[in-house]
Amino acid sequence: MQAKRTIFPNKILPYMLLVPQLAVTLIFFIWPALQALKSSFEREDPFGFRTTFVWFENYRRLFIDPNYVGSLSKTAVFAFSVTVLSMSLALILAVAVNRVLRTNRLYTTLLVWPYAVAPVVVGILWWFMFNPTIGIAPYLLRAAGIDWNHRIDGTDAMILVIIAASWKQISYNFLFFVAGLQSVPQSLIEAAAIDGAGPFKRFWTIVFPLLSPTTFFLLIVNMNYAMFDTFGLIDATTQGGPAQATNILVYKVYTDGFIGLNIGSSSAQSVVLMIIVIALTAIQFRYVERRVQY
């Protein structure tokens, strides 16, 4: 049966309906991106009185700067850790409560609440919990023989922001994994159980492959979240310290541009960050999507 097409009597109407969204995209996304690209080829004095076109000088200085190269590696560790930790824990929770959720939606509401918390609030919450002076977590860790102090130990600081960022994202991943699990045909699982497959084998051979579209989608979302949406969390928790141990790329753009007033370098960093995210997304669609079973 042929699908019925919608025909607009006024040929201008469809374009008019697109104008608001196109205007928002142009004003808040395309225009700032073009301005950042333009500024990345310029050098501007801190007061904005003089601008000099320097071509690729800002980019050249970035990649010979040990602080920026170190920030690249810290961002890679942070993004990979947050993605793996948040998705793994979310999948474990979703599998554990899948049967319960069929009869009670209260669990869904309780586990989704953390996603509604602002990143700055999440950072402050975990900062208080792990504060070496007043926090409950360092007190329990000292009782176990672990001396925790994220204010002077870069490893402790990185662990703190990874845990905080992952906790913020677990509820979002959990919601999608639960929806994916609910869509898995129960008849396939029952047939595998009749054939003698145990719970672990049923999950890895039937359930997890059927979750591959959801997993692929969440992989891209979580990478972008770790790259872009964790600025407020870093600022409220460690402010990139100690000794730039948690100064990931998105926070370094802010510190160099708004605190250091180096607009050219900050713009170049934002362009490089955008290229990295686009490249990672393209690679995932090119190679990882091949393993996705729709």
Legacy VTK file of the C-alpha trace (Angstrom):
# vtk DataFile Version 3.0
C-alpha trace
ASCII
DATASET POLYDATA
POINTS 294 float
0.000 0.000 0.000
1.448 3.329 -1.041
1.938 5.850 1.766
-0.175 8.977 1.506
1.889 12.097 0.886
1.206 15.389 2.596
0.771 18.212 0.108
0.978 21.839 1.244
-1.251 24.138 -0.825
1.092 27.013 -0.012
4.618 26.277 -1.261
6.180 28.842 1.095
4.626 27.340 4.273
7.099 24.405 4.700
10.044 26.774 4.520
8.419 29.170 6.974
7.972 26.306 9.450
11.704 25.606 9.226
12.728 29.242 9.786
12.631 29.216 13.656
14.836 26.118 13.957
17.196 27.318 11.246
17.471 30.718 12.956
18.315 29.118 16.324
20.922 26.853 14.686
22.464 29.739 12.772
22.577 32.195 15.700
23.635 29.852 18.509
25.683 27.194 16.687
26.890 28.102 13.196
27.732 31.756 13.865
29.732 31.107 17.113
31.577 28.244 15.390
32.569 30.493 12.493
33.644 33.224 14.921
35.812 30.740 16.834
37.364 29.540 13.579
38.139 33.132 12.582
39.614 33.981 16.002
41.836 30.898 15.909
43.851 32.524 13.106
44.241 35.814 14.984
46.184 37.170 17.921
44.390 39.728 20.053
45.668 41.828 22.925
43.939 41.265 26.302
41.901 44.473 25.982
40.689 43.791 22.452
42.164 46.966 20.973
44.369 45.294 18.369
44.015 42.116 16.319
46.745 40.575 14.154
46.239 37.817 11.593
48.822 35.102 12.396
47.646 32.175 10.245
48.438 28.829 11.961
50.687 30.239 14.672
48.121 29.567 17.427
47.836 25.928 16.363
51.612 25.515 16.145
52.058 26.851 19.669
49.385 24.518 20.981
51.109 21.321 19.933
54.512 22.362 21.283
52.970 23.367 24.610
53.502 20.530 27.142
50.485 21.694 29.148
48.185 21.299 26.143
49.642 17.919 25.176
49.163 16.811 28.780
45.585 18.057 28.672
44.969 15.917 25.581
46.097 12.767 27.392
44.087 13.642 30.514
40.992 14.187 28.379
41.455 10.795 26.724
41.738 9.047 30.110
38.784 10.973 31.504
36.463 10.426 28.519
37.295 6.711 28.211
36.889 6.090 31.949
33.594 7.971 32.231
32.140 6.221 29.177
33.129 2.717 30.276
32.204 3.177 33.942
28.843 4.872 33.406
27.704 2.482 30.677
28.885 -0.648 32.523
27.184 0.248 35.791
24.029 1.348 33.977
23.843 -1.963 32.111
24.368 -3.949 35.314
21.594 -2.014 37.067
19.260 -2.365 34.098
19.757 -6.137 33.911
19.400 -6.505 37.685
16.057 -4.700 37.903
14.608 -5.641 34.526
12.176 -8.168 35.989
11.166 -5.879 38.828
10.518 -2.981 36.460
7.828 -4.979 34.708
5.635 -4.550 37.767
6.922 -1.369 39.453
7.927 1.918 37.788
9.138 3.435 41.058
12.666 2.128 40.435
12.812 3.934 37.099
11.863 7.250 38.675
14.379 6.916 41.515
17.268 5.947 39.237
16.558 8.675 36.681
16.535 11.520 39.231
20.345 12.081 39.224
20.213 13.014 35.536
18.048 16.024 36.414
20.744 17.417 38.736
22.843 20.225 37.244
26.545 19.394 36.681
27.624 22.179 39.055
25.428 20.744 41.816
26.859 17.274 41.149
30.377 18.666 41.474
29.617 20.401 44.762
27.876 17.302 46.114
30.839 15.034 45.429
33.283 17.734 46.579
31.624 17.731 50.004
31.523 13.938 50.144
35.257 13.631 49.357
36.460 16.757 51.140
39.591 15.719 53.110
38.487 17.771 56.122
34.727 17.325 56.433
33.854 14.573 53.929
32.560 11.171 54.968
34.372 9.311 52.147
37.964 10.269 53.204
37.063 9.328 56.788
36.011 5.829 55.684
39.036 5.538 53.382
41.430 6.478 56.194
39.842 3.759 58.316
40.714 1.345 55.490
44.310 2.618 55.371
43.926 4.889 52.315
45.053 8.498 52.626
42.724 10.498 50.343
43.344 14.130 49.466
42.255 15.262 46.016
43.463 18.815 46.708
47.133 17.804 46.542
47.054 14.427 44.769
46.359 14.548 41.027
45.367 10.875 40.827
42.806 11.299 43.605
41.422 14.378 41.843
41.050 12.534 38.536
39.325 9.614 40.261
36.946 12.045 41.954
35.845 13.790 38.746
35.512 10.444 36.916
33.247 9.088 39.661
31.185 12.282 39.787
30.777 12.510 35.995
29.895 8.816 35.744
27.315 9.050 38.525
25.644 11.920 36.691
25.369 9.898 33.467
24.443 6.470 34.842
20.741 7.287 35.116
20.556 8.429 31.484
22.248 5.240 30.264
20.115 3.143 32.591
16.904 4.495 31.089
17.931 3.549 27.543
19.258 0.135 28.551
16.023 -0.674 30.361
14.019 0.331 27.288
16.270 -1.892 25.173
15.895 -4.838 27.542
12.126 -4.447 27.578
12.101 -4.737 23.769
14.030 -8.045 23.686
11.569 -10.826 22.706
11.017 -13.061 25.701
10.440 -16.027 23.414
14.107 -15.980 22.322
15.313 -16.087 25.915
12.904 -18.885 26.790
13.981 -20.901 23.756
17.654 -20.544 24.749
16.810 -21.607 28.311
15.021 -24.706 26.983
18.147 -25.518 24.931
20.179 -25.488 28.145
21.857 -22.062 27.948
22.574 -20.526 31.345
21.737 -16.937 32.331
25.225 -15.628 31.511
25.311 -17.296 28.079
21.769 -16.149 27.280
22.785 -12.582 28.023
25.977 -12.545 25.900
24.602 -14.513 22.944
21.049 -13.125 22.731
20.362 -10.081 24.890
23.583 -8.109 24.467
23.702 -8.419 20.630
20.107 -7.169 20.484
21.166 -4.210 22.653
23.916 -3.212 20.190
21.936 -0.305 18.619
21.296 1.134 22.081
24.916 0.559 23.112
26.219 2.240 19.958
23.979 5.266 20.504
25.016 5.592 24.153
28.695 5.225 23.224
28.509 8.346 21.053
26.400 10.271 23.564
28.704 9.457 26.476
31.859 10.410 24.588
30.345 13.756 23.678
29.131 14.208 27.259
32.611 13.607 28.680
34.168 15.975 26.138
31.732 18.888 26.401
29.190 18.679 29.238
31.540 18.176 32.187
32.839 21.750 32.346
30.563 22.755 35.237
31.458 19.627 37.187
35.210 20.231 36.809
34.842 23.888 37.735
32.874 23.127 40.905
35.045 20.202 42.011
38.728 20.741 41.201
38.959 23.762 38.855
41.441 21.800 36.766
43.833 21.163 39.649
45.878 20.175 41.418
48.789 21.113 39.128
46.438 20.827 36.084
45.835 17.144 36.804
42.139 17.472 35.825
42.495 20.308 33.317
40.715 18.575 30.440
40.328 20.238 27.039
36.935 21.853 27.578
38.105 23.430 30.838
41.430 24.547 29.357
39.518 26.443 26.647
37.828 28.387 29.441
40.934 29.035 31.538
43.044 30.215 28.605
40.306 32.311 27.030
38.393 33.844 29.930
40.989 33.797 32.706
44.228 34.038 30.726
42.585 36.340 28.101
44.368 34.498 25.293
41.447 34.507 22.857
43.408 33.223 19.849
44.766 30.172 21.651
41.406 29.464 23.259
39.651 29.610 19.884
42.248 27.284 18.348
41.705 24.834 21.209
37.934 24.907 20.685
38.399 24.193 16.971
40.748 21.286 17.732
38.265 19.923 20.280
35.458 20.142 17.725
37.594 18.312 15.139
38.454 15.578 17.662
34.798 14.976 18.529
33.741 14.950 14.863
36.573 12.538 14.032
35.682 10.193 16.900
32.023 10.190 15.879
32.934 9.505 12.237
35.242 6.636 13.249
32.520 5.113 15.414
29.996 5.284 12.578
32.564 3.925 10.092
33.932 0.984 12.084
31.929 0.366 15.288
28.527 0.501 13.589
29.495 -2.517 11.485
29.060 -4.677 14.592
25.646 -3.249 15.343
22.779 -5.667 14.684
19.590 -3.827 13.824
LINES 1 295
294 0 1 2 3 4 5 6 7 8 9 10 11 12 13 14 15 16 17 18 19 20 21 22 23 24 25 26 27 28 29 30 31 32 33 34 35 36 37 38 39 40 41 42 43 44 45 46 47 48 49 50 51 52 53 54 55 56 57 58 59 60 61 62 63 64 65 66 67 68 69 70 71 72 73 74 75 76 77 78 79 80 81 82 83 84 85 86 87 88 89 90 91 92 93 94 95 96 97 98 99 100 101 102 103 104 105 106 107 108 109 110 111 112 113 114 115 116 117 118 119 120 121 122 123 124 125 126 127 128 129 130 131 132 133 134 135 136 137 138 139 140 141 142 143 144 145 146 147 148 149 150 151 152 153 154 155 156 157 158 159 160 161 162 163 164 165 166 167 168 169 170 171 172 173 174 175 176 177 178 179 180 181 182 183 184 185 186 187 188 189 190 191 192 193 194 195 196 197 198 199 200 201 202 203 204 205 206 207 208 209 210 211 212 213 214 215 216 217 218 219 220 221 222 223 224 225 226 227 228 229 230 231 232 233 234 235 236 237 238 239 240 241 242 243 244 245 246 247 248 249 250 251 252 253 254 255 256 257 258 259 260 261 262 263 264 265 266 267 268 269 270 271 272 273 274 275 276 277 278 279 280 281 282 283 284 285 286 287 288 289 290 291 292 293
